[in-house]
């Protein structure tokens, strides 16, 4: 399953869909919604987020396992450095390996200060590159301390993330080089809303591959996309999410539409989102779709491909 997934990522069109586990002891309603809409037939795999914005959610590893069991497609299980030290990271990886959750999306994580749990403290023994290094050790049959396992873990496929925008593109280039050197198979960007932005990211990624001193995995860039159908969403992404830039044209059109009606705002936002999504996918058909579990919106977009 994973070998076919990685081969498609490298050689063909590729599309994954993000899921966000709820503040709930069950993940089944999300899986049932995906099945009822037939979304599993339109994507190559999924991702499951790990307590985004430091808010308490259902386990990303168990959510990934349940998605894989239901749809027989790989899932990128997000793991945040914020919540685990080296011991917990490795323990979770061992358990995930046993249940065949083997595509891991390494994140440093949002600050613990944003948490909805009282006096939460971040762990942060390292950034996401440490998790990529741990995975590299596991794939060599040893733990991070160099001690061989009684049985070598099944192969783990590490993924990483990248900002989509920076006032200084050298900052993006530097981090892309680091993630490639630490062994990422695929690097997923923050949402992209402009074709020129996408072209710049692809150029930076190609440059990073050339400049990386360690070149083991022949990594691939995956463009992220998050449809924006409300003015408040555009403003939130631009103001509060580092590495994301929503063009002023989007904000202006949504502002004018909202003054007319909520329905007009929704229509204008969807039309902008659909046009951009289709342009990006036509230009570079390796994408990751994020909709904050608005799966009906995801279906409307994917039905147009």
TORKOL-4160 file (C-alpha; in steps of 0.2 Angstrom, whole numbers, padded with zeros to 4 digits, m for minus):
305
<pt num="1" X="0000" Y="0000" Z="0000"/>
<pt num="2" X="0014" Y="0013" Z="0005"/>
<pt num="3" X="0025" Y="0008" Z="m0009"/>
<pt num="4" X="0012" Y="0011" Z="m0022"/>
<pt num="5" X="0008" Y="0027" Z="m0013"/>
<pt num="6" X="0026" Y="0034" Z="m0014"/>
<pt num="7" X="0027" Y="0028" Z="m0032"/>
<pt num="8" X="0012" Y="0038" Z="m0037"/>
<pt num="9" X="0018" Y="0053" Z="m0027"/>
<pt num="10" X="0034" Y="0053" Z="m0037"/>
<pt num="11" X="0028" Y="0048" Z="m0054"/>
<pt num="12" X="0010" Y="0053" Z="m0057"/>
<pt num="13" X="m0004" Y="0064" Z="m0051"/>
<pt num="14" X="m0006" Y="0064" Z="m0032"/>
<pt num="15" X="m0020" Y="0071" Z="m0021"/>
<pt num="16" X="m0022" Y="0069" Z="m0002"/>
<pt num="17" X="m0036" Y="0075" Z="0009"/>
<pt num="18" X="m0034" Y="0082" Z="0027"/>
<pt num="19" X="m0044" Y="0076" Z="0042"/>
<pt num="20" X="m0045" Y="0084" Z="0059"/>
<pt num="21" X="m0050" Y="0072" Z="0073"/>
<pt num="22" X="m0063" Y="0080" Z="0084"/>
<pt num="23" X="m0064" Y="0084" Z="0103"/>
<pt num="24" X="m0072" Y="0067" Z="0105"/>
<pt num="25" X="m0069" Y="0049" Z="0110"/>
<pt num="26" X="m0074" Y="0043" Z="0093"/>
<pt num="27" X="m0067" Y="0046" Z="0075"/>
<pt num="28" X="m0081" Y="0036" Z="0067"/>
<pt num="29" X="m0093" Y="0051" Z="0062"/>
<pt num="30" X="m0079" Y="0059" Z="0051"/>
<pt num="31" X="m0075" Y="0042" Z="0043"/>
<pt num="32" X="m0093" Y="0039" Z="0039"/>
<pt num="33" X="m0095" Y="0057" Z="0032"/>
<pt num="34" X="m0080" Y="0054" Z="0020"/>
<pt num="35" X="m0088" Y="0037" Z="0015"/>
<pt num="36" X="m0105" Y="0044" Z="0012"/>
<pt num="37" X="m0099" Y="0058" Z="0001"/>
<pt num="38" X="m0088" Y="0045" Z="m0009"/>
<pt num="39" X="m0072" Y="0056" Z="m0006"/>
<pt num="40" X="m0061" Y="0041" Z="m0003"/>
<pt num="41" X="m0063" Y="0037" Z="m0022"/>
<pt num="42" X="m0057" Y="0054" Z="m0027"/>
<pt num="43" X="m0040" Y="0055" Z="m0017"/>
<pt num="44" X="m0025" Y="0044" Z="m0015"/>
<pt num="45" X="m0024" Y="0045" Z="0003"/>
<pt num="46" X="m0027" Y="0056" Z="0019"/>
<pt num="47" X="m0019" Y="0065" Z="0033"/>
<pt num="48" X="m0024" Y="0066" Z="0051"/>
<pt num="49" X="m0019" Y="0081" Z="0061"/>
<pt num="50" X="m0012" Y="0081" Z="0079"/>
<pt num="51" X="m0020" Y="0093" Z="0091"/>
<pt num="52" X="m0019" Y="0108" Z="0079"/>
<pt num="53" X="m0017" Y="0125" Z="0088"/>
<pt num="54" X="m0013" Y="0115" Z="0103"/>
<pt num="55" X="m0032" Y="0111" Z="0106"/>
<pt num="56" X="m0036" Y="0094" Z="0113"/>
<pt num="57" X="m0042" Y="0081" Z="0099"/>
<pt num="58" X="m0043" Y="0063" Z="0096"/>
<pt num="59" X="m0027" Y="0054" Z="0093"/>
<pt num="60" X="m0020" Y="0056" Z="0076"/>
<pt num="61" X="m0012" Y="0039" Z="0076"/>
<pt num="62" X="m0028" Y="0030" Z="0080"/>
<pt num="63" X="m0037" Y="0041" Z="0067"/>
<pt num="64" X="m0025" Y="0036" Z="0054"/>
<pt num="65" X="m0026" Y="0018" Z="0058"/>
<pt num="66" X="m0045" Y="0019" Z="0057"/>
<pt num="67" X="m0045" Y="0028" Z="0040"/>
<pt num="68" X="m0033" Y="0015" Z="0033"/>
<pt num="69" X="m0044" Y="0001" Z="0039"/>
<pt num="70" X="m0060" Y="0008" Z="0031"/>
<pt num="71" X="m0053" Y="0014" Z="0015"/>
<pt num="72" X="m0037" Y="0004" Z="0012"/>
<pt num="73" X="m0027" Y="0020" Z="0008"/>
<pt num="74" X="m0012" Y="0027" Z="0017"/>
<pt num="75" X="m0014" Y="0041" Z="0029"/>
<pt num="76" X="m0001" Y="0054" Z="0034"/>
<pt num="77" X="m0001" Y="0053" Z="0053"/>
<pt num="78" X="0004" Y="0070" Z="0060"/>
<pt num="79" X="0016" Y="0070" Z="0075"/>
<pt num="80" X="0019" Y="0086" Z="0084"/>
<pt num="81" X="0036" Y="0089" Z="0093"/>
<pt num="82" X="0026" Y="0100" Z="0105"/>
<pt num="83" X="0018" Y="0086" Z="0115"/>
<pt num="84" X="0032" Y="0072" Z="0116"/>
<pt num="85" X="0050" Y="0070" Z="0122"/>
<pt num="86" X="0061" Y="0058" Z="0113"/>
<pt num="87" X="0055" Y="0043" Z="0123"/>
<pt num="88" X="0037" Y="0046" Z="0119"/>
<pt num="89" X="0040" Y="0050" Z="0101"/>
<pt num="90" X="0049" Y="0033" Z="0099"/>
<pt num="91" X="0036" Y="0024" Z="0109"/>
<pt num="92" X="0022" Y="0031" Z="0098"/>
<pt num="93" X="0032" Y="0026" Z="0082"/>
<pt num="94" X="0034" Y="0008" Z="0088"/>
<pt num="95" X="0015" Y="0007" Z="0091"/>
<pt num="96" X="0011" Y="0015" Z="0075"/>
<pt num="97" X="0023" Y="0003" Z="0066"/>
<pt num="98" X="0014" Y="m0012" Z="0073"/>
<pt num="99" X="m0003" Y="m0006" Z="0066"/>
<pt num="100" X="0004" Y="m0001" Z="0050"/>
<pt num="101" X="0003" Y="0018" Z="0052"/>
<pt num="102" X="0020" Y="0021" Z="0043"/>
<pt num="103" X="0018" Y="0038" Z="0034"/>
<pt num="104" X="0022" Y="0051" Z="0047"/>
<pt num="105" X="0020" Y="0070" Z="0045"/>
<pt num="106" X="0033" Y="0078" Z="0056"/>
<pt num="107" X="0028" Y="0095" Z="0064"/>
<pt num="108" X="0036" Y="0106" Z="0077"/>
<pt num="109" X="0018" Y="0111" Z="0082"/>
<pt num="110" X="0009" Y="0126" Z="0087"/>
<pt num="111" X="0014" Y="0135" Z="0103"/>
<pt num="112" X="0007" Y="0127" Z="0119"/>
<pt num="113" X="0002" Y="0144" Z="0125"/>
<pt num="114" X="m0013" Y="0143" Z="0113"/>
<pt num="115" X="m0019" Y="0127" Z="0121"/>
<pt num="116" X="m0037" Y="0125" Z="0128"/>
<pt num="117" X="m0030" Y="0115" Z="0142"/>
<pt num="118" X="m0025" Y="0124" Z="0158"/>
<pt num="119" X="m0006" Y="0128" Z="0160"/>
<pt num="120" X="m0001" Y="0117" Z="0146"/>
<pt num="121" X="0018" Y="0116" Z="0143"/>
<pt num="122" X="0027" Y="0112" Z="0127"/>
<pt num="123" X="0040" Y="0099" Z="0127"/>
<pt num="124" X="0050" Y="0104" Z="0111"/>
<pt num="125" X="0066" Y="0094" Z="0114"/>
<pt num="126" X="0069" Y="0098" Z="0096"/>
<pt num="127" X="0060" Y="0104" Z="0080"/>
<pt num="128" X="0053" Y="0092" Z="0067"/>
<pt num="129" X="0070" Y="0088" Z="0060"/>
<pt num="130" X="0073" Y="0078" Z="0076"/>
<pt num="131" X="0058" Y="0067" Z="0072"/>
<pt num="132" X="0065" Y="0065" Z="0054"/>
<pt num="133" X="0081" Y="0059" Z="0062"/>
<pt num="134" X="0073" Y="0047" Z="0074"/>
<pt num="135" X="0063" Y="0039" Z="0059"/>
<pt num="136" X="0080" Y="0038" Z="0049"/>
<pt num="137" X="0086" Y="0028" Z="0064"/>
<pt num="138" X="0071" Y="0017" Z="0065"/>
<pt num="139" X="0073" Y="0013" Z="0046"/>
<pt num="140" X="0091" Y="0007" Z="0050"/>
<pt num="141" X="0084" Y="m0004" Z="0064"/>
<pt num="142" X="0090" Y="0005" Z="0079"/>
<pt num="143" X="0083" Y="0018" Z="0091"/>
<pt num="144" X="0089" Y="0036" Z="0093"/>
<pt num="145" X="0101" Y="0030" Z="0106"/>
<pt num="146" X="0109" Y="0018" Z="0094"/>
<pt num="147" X="0102" Y="0002" Z="0102"/>
<pt num="148" X="0096" Y="m0011" Z="0090"/>
<pt num="149" X="0078" Y="m0017" Z="0091"/>
<pt num="150" X="0074" Y="m0035" Z="0094"/>
<pt num="151" X="0065" Y="m0034" Z="0077"/>
<pt num="152" X="0068" Y="m0021" Z="0064"/>
<pt num="153" X="0053" Y="m0010" Z="0061"/>
<pt num="154" X="0043" Y="m0010" Z="0045"/>
<pt num="155" X="0049" Y="0005" Z="0034"/>
<pt num="156" X="0043" Y="0022" Z="0039"/>
<pt num="157" X="0040" Y="0036" Z="0026"/>
<pt num="158" X="0043" Y="0053" Z="0033"/>
<pt num="159" X="0035" Y="0069" Z="0027"/>
<pt num="160" X="0038" Y="0087" Z="0032"/>
<pt num="161" X="0030" Y="0104" Z="0030"/>
<pt num="162" X="0035" Y="0120" Z="0023"/>
<pt num="163" X="0029" Y="0138" Z="0023"/>
<pt num="164" X="0021" Y="0144" Z="0007"/>
<pt num="165" X="0026" Y="0162" Z="0008"/>
<pt num="166" X="0040" Y="0173" Z="0016"/>
<pt num="167" X="0046" Y="0190" Z="0013"/>
<pt num="168" X="0063" Y="0183" Z="0011"/>
<pt num="169" X="0062" Y="0167" Z="0000"/>
<pt num="170" X="0080" Y="0162" Z="0006"/>
<pt num="171" X="0071" Y="0158" Z="0023"/>
<pt num="172" X="0060" Y="0145" Z="0014"/>
<pt num="173" X="0075" Y="0138" Z="0004"/>
<pt num="174" X="0085" Y="0136" Z="0020"/>
<pt num="175" X="0072" Y="0126" Z="0028"/>
<pt num="176" X="0068" Y="0115" Z="0013"/>
<pt num="177" X="0087" Y="0111" Z="0012"/>
<pt num="178" X="0086" Y="0105" Z="0031"/>
<pt num="179" X="0071" Y="0094" Z="0028"/>
<pt num="180" X="0078" Y="0086" Z="0013"/>
<pt num="181" X="0095" Y="0083" Z="0022"/>
<pt num="182" X="0085" Y="0075" Z="0037"/>
<pt num="183" X="0077" Y="0063" Z="0025"/>
<pt num="184" X="0059" Y="0069" Z="0021"/>
<pt num="185" X="0051" Y="0059" Z="0007"/>
<pt num="186" X="0038" Y="0073" Z="0003"/>
<pt num="187" X="0036" Y="0091" Z="0009"/>
<pt num="188" X="0019" Y="0098" Z="0010"/>
<pt num="189" X="0017" Y="0117" Z="0009"/>
<pt num="190" X="0005" Y="0128" Z="0018"/>
<pt num="191" X="m0009" Y="0134" Z="0008"/>
<pt num="192" X="m0005" Y="0142" Z="m0009"/>
<pt num="193" X="m0017" Y="0154" Z="m0017"/>
<pt num="194" X="m0007" Y="0161" Z="m0032"/>
<pt num="195" X="0001" Y="0152" Z="m0047"/>
<pt num="196" X="0016" Y="0163" Z="m0046"/>
<pt num="197" X="0018" Y="0158" Z="m0028"/>
<pt num="198" X="0017" Y="0140" Z="m0033"/>
<pt num="199" X="0031" Y="0142" Z="m0047"/>
<pt num="200" X="0042" Y="0151" Z="m0034"/>
<pt num="201" X="0040" Y="0136" Z="m0022"/>
<pt num="202" X="0044" Y="0123" Z="m0035"/>
<pt num="203" X="0059" Y="0133" Z="m0041"/>
<pt num="204" X="0065" Y="0134" Z="m0023"/>
<pt num="205" X="0062" Y="0116" Z="m0020"/>
<pt num="206" X="0073" Y="0111" Z="m0035"/>
<pt num="207" X="0086" Y="0123" Z="m0029"/>
<pt num="208" X="0085" Y="0115" Z="m0012"/>
<pt num="209" X="0087" Y="0097" Z="m0019"/>
<pt num="210" X="0103" Y="0103" Z="m0028"/>
<pt num="211" X="0111" Y="0112" Z="m0013"/>
<pt num="212" X="0107" Y="0098" Z="0000"/>
<pt num="213" X="0122" Y="0089" Z="0005"/>
<pt num="214" X="0113" Y="0073" Z="0009"/>
<pt num="215" X="0102" Y="0066" Z="m0005"/>
<pt num="216" X="0094" Y="0049" Z="m0001"/>
<pt num="217" X="0076" Y="0050" Z="m0004"/>
<pt num="218" X="0072" Y="0059" Z="m0020"/>
<pt num="219" X="0059" Y="0070" Z="m0011"/>
<pt num="220" X="0044" Y="0078" Z="m0019"/>
<pt num="221" X="0035" Y="0094" Z="m0016"/>
<pt num="222" X="0016" Y="0094" Z="m0012"/>
<pt num="223" X="0007" Y="0110" Z="m0014"/>
<pt num="224" X="m0006" Y="0113" Z="0000"/>
<pt num="225" X="m0023" Y="0122" Z="m0003"/>
<pt num="226" X="m0037" Y="0128" Z="0008"/>
<pt num="227" X="m0052" Y="0135" Z="0000"/>
<pt num="228" X="m0057" Y="0152" Z="0007"/>
<pt num="229" X="m0076" Y="0156" Z="0006"/>
<pt num="230" X="m0077" Y="0169" Z="0020"/>
<pt num="231" X="m0069" Y="0186" Z="0022"/>
<pt num="232" X="m0065" Y="0181" Z="0041"/>
<pt num="233" X="m0055" Y="0166" Z="0035"/>
<pt num="234" X="m0045" Y="0176" Z="0023"/>
<pt num="235" X="m0041" Y="0188" Z="0036"/>
<pt num="236" X="m0037" Y="0175" Z="0049"/>
<pt num="237" X="m0025" Y="0166" Z="0037"/>
<pt num="238" X="m0016" Y="0181" Z="0033"/>
<pt num="239" X="m0015" Y="0188" Z="0050"/>
<pt num="240" X="m0012" Y="0173" Z="0061"/>
<pt num="241" X="m0005" Y="0159" Z="0051"/>
<pt num="242" X="0014" Y="0161" Z="0048"/>
<pt num="243" X="0019" Y="0156" Z="0030"/>
<pt num="244" X="0002" Y="0159" Z="0022"/>
<pt num="245" X="m0002" Y="0174" Z="0010"/>
<pt num="246" X="m0020" Y="0177" Z="0004"/>
<pt num="247" X="m0019" Y="0189" Z="m0011"/>
<pt num="248" X="m0026" Y="0206" Z="m0008"/>
<pt num="249" X="m0038" Y="0203" Z="m0023"/>
<pt num="250" X="m0046" Y="0189" Z="m0014"/>
<pt num="251" X="m0049" Y="0199" Z="0002"/>
<pt num="252" X="m0056" Y="0214" Z="m0008"/>
<pt num="253" X="m0068" Y="0203" Z="m0018"/>
<pt num="254" X="m0074" Y="0194" Z="m0002"/>
<pt num="255" X="m0076" Y="0211" Z="0007"/>
<pt num="256" X="m0087" Y="0218" Z="m0007"/>
<pt num="257" X="m0097" Y="0202" Z="m0008"/>
<pt num="258" X="m0100" Y="0201" Z="0011"/>
<pt num="259" X="m0107" Y="0219" Z="0010"/>
<pt num="260" X="m0120" Y="0212" Z="m0002"/>
<pt num="261" X="m0125" Y="0196" Z="0007"/>
<pt num="262" X="m0118" Y="0180" Z="0016"/>
<pt num="263" X="m0124" Y="0170" Z="0001"/>
<pt num="264" X="m0114" Y="0181" Z="m0012"/>
<pt num="265" X="m0099" Y="0180" Z="m0001"/>
<pt num="266" X="m0100" Y="0161" Z="m0001"/>
<pt num="267" X="m0102" Y="0161" Z="m0020"/>
<pt num="268" X="m0088" Y="0173" Z="m0023"/>
<pt num="269" X="m0076" Y="0163" Z="m0011"/>
<pt num="270" X="m0080" Y="0147" Z="m0019"/>
<pt num="271" X="m0078" Y="0153" Z="m0037"/>
<pt num="272" X="m0061" Y="0160" Z="m0032"/>
<pt num="273" X="m0056" Y="0144" Z="m0023"/>
<pt num="274" X="m0062" Y="0133" Z="m0037"/>
<pt num="275" X="m0053" Y="0143" Z="m0051"/>
<pt num="276" X="m0037" Y="0143" Z="m0041"/>
<pt num="277" X="m0037" Y="0125" Z="m0036"/>
<pt num="278" X="m0040" Y="0119" Z="m0054"/>
<pt num="279" X="m0026" Y="0131" Z="m0060"/>
<pt num="280" X="m0014" Y="0124" Z="m0047"/>
<pt num="281" X="m0018" Y="0106" Z="m0050"/>
<pt num="282" X="m0017" Y="0108" Z="m0069"/>
<pt num="283" X="0000" Y="0116" Z="m0067"/>
<pt num="284" X="0007" Y="0105" Z="m0054"/>
<pt num="285" X="m0004" Y="0090" Z="m0050"/>
<pt num="286" X="0003" Y="0085" Z="m0033"/>
<pt num="287" X="m0008" Y="0093" Z="m0020"/>
<pt num="288" X="m0014" Y="0091" Z="m0002"/>
<pt num="289" X="m0032" Y="0098" Z="0001"/>
<pt num="290" X="m0037" Y="0105" Z="0018"/>
<pt num="291" X="m0055" Y="0110" Z="0022"/>
<pt num="292" X="m0056" Y="0110" Z="0041"/>
<pt num="293" X="m0067" Y="0095" Z="0039"/>
<pt num="294" X="m0079" Y="0104" Z="0028"/>
<pt num="295" X="m0080" Y="0088" Z="0017"/>
<pt num="296" X="m0095" Y="0094" Z="0007"/>
<pt num="297" X="m0085" Y="0109" Z="0001"/>
<pt num="298" X="m0071" Y="0096" Z="m0003"/>
<pt num="299" X="m0083" Y="0086" Z="m0013"/>
<pt num="300" X="m0088" Y="0101" Z="m0023"/>
<pt num="301" X="m0070" Y="0105" Z="m0028"/>
<pt num="302" X="m0065" Y="0087" Z="m0031"/>
<pt num="303" X="m0080" Y="0084" Z="m0042"/>
<pt num="304" X="m0073" Y="0097" Z="m0054"/>
<pt num="305" X="m0057" Y="0088" Z="m0057"/>
